[in-house]
């Protein structure tokens, strides 16, 4: 299946930090080696919980800065 990913990096300097956060959250959710795992073999719940927790943490961090 062809990938139709239209995401683009608006702040290239943030990419490494987001990848670290993603790996950290995935390990806390119980997914080891998230960087090398085929995301297509993970359930929507697993992938969604990683993304959802990332967003939650980013919002909390932003609110603390206000």
QUIGIWO-V460323 format. One line per field, one symbol per residue. ss: DSSP state (~ for helix, > for strand, _ for the rest). psi: psi as a letter, one per 20 degrees, with the letter a starting at -180 (. if undefined). burial: # if it has 24 or more other C-alpha atoms within 12 Angstrom, else .. A space follows every 50 residues. Layout:
ss = ???
psi = ???
burial = ???
//
This chain:
ss = ___________~~~~~~~~~~~~~~~~~~_________~~~__~~~~~~~ ~~~~~~~~~~~~~~~_
psi = pqpmojqqohnhhiggghhggggggghhijoqlhhiqohhiqrhggghhg gghggghhgggghhi.
burial = ....................###.##....#..#...........##..# ..##............
//
